[in-house]
Amino acid sequence: MWLYFLKRVALAIAIIVIAVALMFLMIRAVPGDPAAILLGPRSTPEMRALLHEQMGLDKPLVVQIITFFGGLLHGNLGVDVFSRRPVADIVLEQLPFTIELIFVSIVWAVVVAVPLGCYSAVRRNSFVDHVTGVLTVATIAIPSFVMAVYALLIFAVTLRWLPAIGAGNGFWNGLVHLILPSFAIGIGWVGYISRLVRASMLEILGENHVRMARSFGISEWRIVARYALPLAILPTVTILGVGIAWLLSSAVFIEVVFARPGIGALIVNAVNTRNYPIVMGVVLVTTFLIVAATTLSDLINAALDPRTREKL
C-alpha cells in the first residue's frame, strides 16, 4: 500500500507541474497587453513599460516561468497588480466559500442518490424505478447554470422563500444562502450517482457471494448494506474524485449567477483584467484540488479493493 501511495503522490506532483506550466504558457498567449488594460487608454509607453517591469513581463518567457516556479518553492504566488497584496492571501480568502459550496452540494447529492440507487436496484423494473429513472436522466440533461437561473426565478424572485444573492452572515444564515446554489450544482449529481449506483448494484447482486448470503437466509437489505454496497460504491468514489473539475467549473457559473464570493468570481474578474498573478494563483489552487481529489479517490479505492493497487 505504501509503494502505491508513493507512486500516486509522485504522479500527482508531476501532473500539477505540467498543468501549471501549460496554463502559464496559455495565459501569456492570450491577445491583449495587460499593462494597457490595467492603466487604461490614456497610459503612456513609459507607464506601460514600468508596469511590465513590475510584473516581470519584460523578461524572456523562460525566465518568467522559472521565476514563477522558484517563487512557488518559497510559498510565493506573486502580488496582485491592483491591491499589491499577496496573491496567496487573496485566493485563500475566497477559497473557503467555493469549498463549502462544493462540499454541501456533493454531500446532499450523495445522501439522496445512494439510497435511491440501491432501492432502484433492489426493486428493479418497479414503478418507483421507472419514475426515478426518468427524473434522474432529466436532471442530468439540464446544465447547472440553467438550473440555477430557474431556481433563482422560482424560489427567490417569485415565491421569495430563499435569498437570491450573497453568502450570508453567520452559520445558519450561510446555510440558507447555500440552499439554492448547492441545489443547482447537486441536482445533476443526484441523477448521475443514483444511475451509477443502480448499475453497479445490479451487477454485484448477481455475484456468487451475494447468492451465498441469500442461501443463509440473510435479509435482502442487510445483504445490500453489508456485502453489495461497499463494492458497488467504488465507481462512485472514482467519479466523485474525477468530477471535482466539473464541480469547480460549475461553481464558477453558480457564483456569478448568485453573486457569491469565491474563486469562480475571482478568476472571472482576473481574466477580464489580465491580472496574471491572480489567474495563476487560482489555476494553481484549483489544479491542486483536482489532483488531490483524484489521488484521494484512488487511495480510497485501493484501500477498499486491493486489486486496484496493481494497476499503477
C-alpha positions as CSV (number, residue, x, y, z in Angstrom):
1,M,0.0,0.0,0.0
2,W,2.9,2.4,0.8
3,L,4.5,1.8,-2.5
4,Y,1.2,2.5,-4.3
5,F,0.8,5.7,-2.2
6,L,4.3,7.0,-3.1
7,K,3.8,6.3,-6.8
8,R,0.4,8.0,-6.7
9,V,1.8,11.1,-4.9
10,A,4.7,11.3,-7.4
11,L,2.3,11.1,-10.3
12,A,0.2,13.9,-8.7
13,I,3.1,16.2,-8.3
14,A,4.2,15.7,-12.0
15,I,0.6,16.4,-13.2
16,I,0.5,19.6,-11.2
17,V,3.8,20.9,-12.6
18,I,2.8,20.1,-16.2
19,A,-0.7,21.6,-15.9
20,V,0.6,24.8,-14.3
21,A,3.3,25.2,-16.9
22,L,0.8,24.7,-19.7
23,M,-1.6,27.2,-18.2
24,F,1.3,29.7,-17.7
25,L,2.0,29.5,-21.5
26,M,-1.6,29.7,-22.5
27,I,-2.3,32.8,-20.4
28,R,0.7,34.5,-22.0
29,A,-0.7,33.6,-25.4
30,V,-4.0,35.5,-24.8
31,P,-4.2,38.6,-27.0
32,G,-4.0,42.0,-25.3
33,D,-1.5,43.9,-23.3
34,P,-2.3,43.6,-19.6
35,A,-0.5,46.8,-18.9
36,A,-2.6,48.7,-21.4
37,I,-5.8,47.2,-19.9
38,L,-4.8,48.0,-16.3
39,L,-3.6,51.5,-17.0
40,G,-6.4,52.5,-19.5
41,P,-6.3,54.1,-22.9
42,R,-4.5,57.3,-21.7
43,S,-1.4,55.5,-20.5
44,T,1.9,56.4,-22.0
45,P,4.5,53.9,-23.3
46,E,6.7,54.8,-20.3
47,M,3.9,53.9,-17.9
48,R,3.3,50.6,-19.6
49,A,7.0,49.8,-19.7
50,L,7.2,50.5,-16.0
51,L,4.3,48.2,-15.2
52,H,5.8,45.5,-17.5
53,E,8.9,45.7,-15.4
54,Q,7.0,45.5,-12.1
55,M,5.0,42.4,-13.3
56,G,8.1,40.8,-14.8
57,L,6.7,40.8,-18.3
58,D,9.8,42.4,-19.7
59,K,11.8,39.3,-19.2
60,P,12.0,36.3,-21.6
61,L,9.3,33.7,-21.2
62,V,11.7,31.0,-19.9
63,V,12.9,33.4,-17.2
64,Q,9.3,34.2,-16.2
65,I,8.3,30.6,-15.8
66,I,11.5,29.7,-13.9
67,T,10.9,32.7,-11.6
68,F,7.3,31.6,-11.0
69,F,8.2,28.1,-10.0
70,G,11.0,29.4,-7.9
71,G,8.5,31.5,-6.0
72,L,6.2,28.5,-5.6
73,L,9.0,26.7,-3.7
74,H,9.0,29.5,-1.2
75,G,5.2,29.7,-1.0
76,N,5.1,32.9,-3.0
77,L,2.3,33.1,-5.6
78,G,3.0,36.7,-6.6
79,V,1.4,40.0,-5.9
80,D,-1.9,41.4,-7.1
81,V,-1.3,44.2,-9.5
82,F,-4.2,46.3,-8.2
83,S,-4.1,46.0,-4.4
84,R,-0.4,45.0,-4.1
85,R,-1.5,42.2,-1.7
86,P,0.0,38.7,-1.8
87,V,-2.0,36.5,-4.2
88,A,-2.0,33.7,-1.7
89,D,-3.9,35.8,0.8
90,I,-6.5,36.8,-1.8
91,V,-7.0,33.3,-3.1
92,L,-7.2,31.8,0.4
93,E,-9.8,34.4,1.4
94,Q,-12.1,33.3,-1.4
95,L,-11.4,29.6,-1.4
96,P,-13.5,28.6,1.7
97,F,-16.7,29.9,0.0
98,T,-16.1,27.7,-3.0
99,I,-15.1,24.6,-1.0
100,E,-18.2,24.9,1.2
101,L,-20.4,25.3,-1.8
102,I,-18.9,22.2,-3.5
103,F,-18.9,20.2,-0.2
104,V,-22.6,20.9,0.6
105,S,-23.6,20.2,-3.0
106,I,-22.0,16.8,-3.2
107,V,-22.9,15.7,0.4
108,W,-26.6,16.2,-0.1
109,A,-26.4,14.7,-3.6
110,V,-24.7,11.5,-2.3
111,V,-27.1,11.2,0.7
112,V,-30.0,11.3,-1.7
113,A,-28.6,9.4,-4.6
114,V,-27.0,6.3,-3.0
115,P,-30.2,5.1,-1.2
116,L,-32.2,5.9,-4.3
117,G,-29.8,3.9,-6.5
118,C,-29.9,1.0,-4.0
119,Y,-33.7,1.0,-3.9
120,S,-34.0,1.1,-7.7
121,A,-31.6,-1.9,-7.9
122,V,-33.5,-4.0,-5.3
123,R,-36.9,-3.0,-6.7
124,R,-35.8,-3.3,-10.4
125,N,-38.4,-2.5,-13.0
126,S,-40.9,-1.3,-10.4
127,F,-43.0,1.9,-10.7
128,V,-40.5,3.8,-8.5
129,D,-37.6,2.5,-10.5
130,H,-39.1,3.8,-13.8
131,V,-40.1,7.2,-12.2
132,T,-36.7,7.8,-10.7
133,G,-35.0,6.7,-14.0
134,V,-36.9,9.3,-15.9
135,L,-36.3,12.1,-13.3
136,T,-32.6,11.3,-12.9
137,V,-31.9,11.3,-16.6
138,A,-33.8,14.6,-16.9
139,T,-31.7,16.2,-14.1
140,I,-28.5,15.0,-15.8
141,A,-29.5,16.7,-19.1
142,I,-30.1,20.1,-17.5
143,P,-26.9,22.2,-17.2
144,S,-26.2,23.6,-13.7
145,F,-26.3,27.2,-14.8
146,V,-29.8,26.7,-16.3
147,M,-31.0,25.1,-13.1
148,A,-29.5,28.0,-11.2
149,V,-31.4,30.6,-13.2
150,Y,-34.8,28.8,-12.9
151,A,-34.2,28.1,-9.2
152,L,-33.4,31.8,-8.7
153,L,-36.5,32.9,-10.6
154,I,-38.9,30.5,-8.9
155,F,-37.8,30.3,-5.3
156,A,-36.1,33.7,-4.8
157,V,-38.0,36.0,-7.1
158,T,-41.5,34.6,-7.5
159,L,-42.0,32.7,-4.2
160,R,-39.5,34.7,-2.1
161,W,-38.7,31.7,0.0
162,L,-34.9,31.9,-0.2
163,P,-32.3,34.6,-0.6
164,A,-31.1,35.4,-4.1
165,I,-27.6,36.7,-3.7
166,G,-24.6,36.7,-1.4
167,A,-23.2,34.2,1.1
168,G,-25.0,35.3,4.2
169,N,-23.6,36.1,7.7
170,G,-23.3,33.5,10.4
171,F,-23.7,29.7,10.3
172,W,-27.4,29.3,9.9
173,N,-27.8,32.3,7.6
174,G,-24.9,31.0,5.5
175,L,-26.7,27.6,5.2
176,V,-29.9,29.3,4.0
177,H,-27.9,31.1,1.3
178,L,-26.3,27.8,0.3
179,I,-29.6,26.1,-0.5
180,L,-30.2,27.4,-4.0
181,P,-26.6,27.3,-5.2
182,S,-26.0,23.8,-3.8
183,F,-29.3,22.6,-5.3
184,A,-28.3,23.9,-8.8
185,I,-24.9,22.1,-8.6
186,G,-26.0,18.9,-6.8
187,I,-29.3,18.0,-8.6
188,G,-27.5,16.7,-11.6
189,W,-25.2,14.6,-9.5
190,V,-28.2,13.0,-7.8
191,G,-29.3,11.6,-11.1
192,Y,-25.7,10.6,-12.2
193,I,-24.8,8.9,-8.9
194,S,-28.1,7.1,-8.5
195,R,-27.8,5.6,-12.0
196,L,-24.2,4.6,-11.4
197,V,-25.0,3.0,-8.0
198,R,-28.0,1.2,-9.5
199,A,-26.0,-0.3,-12.4
200,S,-23.1,-1.3,-10.1
201,M,-25.6,-2.7,-7.5
202,L,-27.4,-4.9,-10.1
203,E,-24.0,-6.4,-11.1
204,I,-22.9,-7.1,-7.6
205,L,-26.3,-8.6,-6.6
206,G,-25.9,-11.2,-9.2
207,E,-22.5,-12.4,-8.0
208,N,-21.8,-15.7,-6.2
209,H,-21.1,-14.3,-2.7
210,V,-24.4,-12.5,-2.7
211,R,-26.2,-15.6,-3.7
212,M,-24.4,-17.5,-0.9
213,A,-25.6,-14.9,1.6
214,R,-29.2,-15.2,0.4
215,S,-28.9,-19.0,0.9
216,F,-28.1,-18.5,4.6
217,G,-31.4,-16.6,5.0
218,I,-29.8,-13.1,5.4
219,S,-32.3,-10.3,4.8
220,E,-32.1,-8.5,1.4
221,W,-31.4,-5.1,2.8
222,R,-28.6,-6.4,5.1
223,I,-27.0,-8.0,2.1
224,V,-27.2,-4.7,0.2
225,A,-25.7,-2.7,3.1
226,R,-23.0,-5.1,4.2
227,Y,-22.0,-7.2,1.1
228,A,-23.1,-5.3,-2.0
229,L,-22.8,-1.6,-1.3
230,P,-19.1,-1.5,-0.3
231,L,-18.3,-2.9,-3.8
232,A,-21.0,-1.0,-5.7
233,I,-19.8,2.3,-4.3
234,L,-16.3,2.0,-5.8
235,P,-17.2,3.5,-9.2
236,T,-19.0,6.4,-7.4
237,V,-15.9,7.2,-5.4
238,T,-13.8,7.3,-8.6
239,I,-16.4,9.5,-10.4
240,L,-16.5,11.9,-7.4
241,G,-12.7,12.3,-7.5
242,V,-12.6,12.9,-11.2
243,G,-15.8,15.1,-11.0
244,I,-14.1,17.7,-8.8
245,A,-13.1,19.5,-12.0
246,W,-16.7,19.6,-13.2
247,L,-17.8,20.8,-9.8
248,L,-15.3,23.6,-9.8
249,S,-16.3,24.7,-13.3
250,S,-20.0,24.6,-12.2
251,A,-19.1,26.7,-9.2
252,V,-17.7,29.4,-11.4
253,F,-21.2,29.9,-13.1
254,I,-23.1,29.5,-9.9
255,E,-21.0,32.1,-8.0
256,V,-21.6,34.6,-10.8
257,V,-25.4,33.9,-11.0
258,F,-25.9,34.2,-7.3
259,A,-23.3,36.9,-6.8
260,R,-21.4,34.7,-4.2
261,P,-17.8,35.3,-3.2
262,G,-15.4,32.5,-4.3
263,I,-12.6,31.6,-6.6
264,G,-15.0,31.4,-9.5
265,A,-15.9,35.1,-9.4
266,L,-12.3,35.9,-8.6
267,I,-10.9,34.2,-11.7
268,V,-13.6,35.7,-14.0
269,N,-12.6,39.3,-12.9
270,A,-8.9,38.4,-13.1
271,V,-9.2,37.1,-16.7
272,N,-11.2,40.2,-17.8
273,T,-8.5,42.5,-16.4
274,R,-5.5,40.3,-17.5
275,N,-4.5,40.1,-13.8
276,Y,-1.9,37.3,-14.4
277,P,-0.8,36.7,-10.8
278,I,-4.4,36.2,-9.6
279,V,-5.2,33.9,-12.6
280,M,-2.1,31.8,-12.0
281,G,-2.8,31.6,-8.3
282,V,-6.4,30.4,-8.8
283,V,-5.2,27.9,-11.5
284,L,-2.6,26.5,-9.2
285,V,-5.0,26.1,-6.3
286,T,-7.8,24.5,-8.4
287,T,-5.3,22.2,-10.1
288,F,-4.1,21.1,-6.7
289,L,-7.6,20.5,-5.6
290,I,-8.5,18.4,-8.7
291,V,-5.3,16.3,-8.4
292,A,-5.7,15.9,-4.7
293,A,-9.3,14.7,-5.1
294,T,-8.4,12.2,-7.8
295,T,-5.5,10.9,-5.8
296,L,-7.6,10.6,-2.7
297,S,-10.3,8.7,-4.6
298,D,-7.6,6.3,-6.0
299,L,-6.3,5.7,-2.5
300,I,-9.8,5.0,-1.1
301,N,-10.4,2.6,-4.0
302,A,-7.1,0.9,-3.2
303,A,-8.0,0.5,0.4
304,L,-11.4,-0.9,-0.4
305,D,-10.2,-3.1,-3.3
306,P,-6.6,-4.2,-3.1
307,R,-6.7,-5.4,-6.7
308,T,-6.5,-1.8,-7.9
309,R,-3.0,-1.3,-6.4
310,E,-1.6,-3.4,-9.2
311,K,-2.8,-1.1,-11.9
312,L,-0.3,1.7,-11.3
